[in-house]
């Protein structure tokens, strides 16, 4: 496959100002040519049956078409049988005793019209560009459009869809066209002009045939605004450090705390109550909890005193961590501007807009709550798909740049010249014109042959697409880096209170107060009928999660990309 005369994979598609050079051919004014056509239909030479006129029209990025009329001999004719037959058109020219043959078209008959009175069969032909593209594998299209960009988040998934649409989607991201060469070979050619391959000097174009067409302002897109939203889950674990100590243990720890507590003993919670309260608050009890239990039965303290303990999990002190996990939605809102500044300065803003949204869906967020918790520090993890993000953003950025470049190649210069003088020109070539007061140099965009068999004229109309826009600075179309997750924050520490009742000096019971509630063993219930024993319970609550850590979190990332559009030669 050829790209501007070079193997496709050897030349980058973006920035093809540096296409490999061709040998410059200066078109010389011809004095006399003899020409004829050699046309093969399904391999059979039908040149002698041609009548009227034959036309061939090949344009970049479009299917090539041709038309011809055959004078058929007497006998039965089934016009429908001609549909699908291969058609190959050669142009044969003789000048100064030298005969040259050039292939002008390869295709198939797609439509016929039968004139029964004149016994003439008119054939409309196509090069089946779309059908041949449809027949390619995805891998073949990828190779053919090397250097292009594609993302399933920007376009629809490939499976079950048109391969031709897939090829066009890839082509929409590069400044190049996909079409057929004269021999039917699929080719990708850059829009950027290289060194000229053919030069048309004075008296090489047909008089008064040069025409200039311009794009109107409404189609001169020079700025593309892109909104791209990238949504993913931020997995958070928050640990809360809890501590509780029985008020009658004083400042002592271990067995000393027990000895102090025993002089003024009161009910205590047990391990099960601590675990139940933690889980009841929506937290997971983490490994590594520390408990100061009442000692087992025995003799303790000074002087030693007997102690019987039938409940080994009763506590005088506990320190532990409760953890909770949740998934927070984060949306990186990319706001891109792709702009041709020189064009905007000259013509004002002509804006186009595009939008893409993608979301990373993964089982990690669902499994997060059930996976083993991390003890100690808080944690935070973003569930990202970085290759997917980069691919999607690269795709829309390059698509926007291609849209701008395409809008600035709409100036068309066309001229007519005898076919015998331009037999070697193809859509991959850069042409230079300097005749009839017009100077221009740009990539060839159309080759249209008109062969009048009765009038004896063979005229080819050549068109070039002049790129104009300018600019001094071009930015790499590289997506910005993603925002790193914030620090996970410090572990919250909560010291839980105690309420001990059944004494005259006991406080009023608060059923909402976190911590432990119980009663003194030596109490005033017997002497004060108005006293009510406190329920023995242990409760706690988890600190509220701030809204900015819980609700969907938007992050706006803006960037501007400048595009340079080379100014092809154009002087009128």
Secondary structure, DSSP 8 states (H G I E B T S, - for coil): -EETTEEGGGS-STTGGG------EEE---S--EEEEEEEETTEE-GGGEEEEEEEEEETTS--EEEEEEE--SS---GGGGTT-EEEEEEEEEETTEEEEEEEEEEEEEEEEEETTTTEEEEEEE--HHHHHHTS-HHHHHHHTTT----TTTS--STTS-HHHHHHHHHTTSSEEEEE-TTS-EEEEESS--S-SEEE-TT-S-TT--EEE---GGG---EEEEEEEEEEEEEEEEEEEEEEE-GGGTT--HHHHHHHHHHT-B---BHHHHHHHHHHTT-EE-S--EEEE---SEEETTTTEEE--S-TTBEEEEEEEEEEEEEEEEEEEEEEEEE-HHHHHHH---EEEEEEEEE---THHHHTTTS----SS-EEEEE--HHHHHHHHHHHHHHHHHHHHHHTT-EEEEEEEEGGG-TT--TT-EEEEEETTEEEEEEEEEEEEEEETTTTEEEEEEEEEE---B-S-------------------EEEE-EEEEESSTT-----TT--EEEEEBSS-STTT-TT------EEE-------HHHHS-EEEEEEEEEE--B----EE-
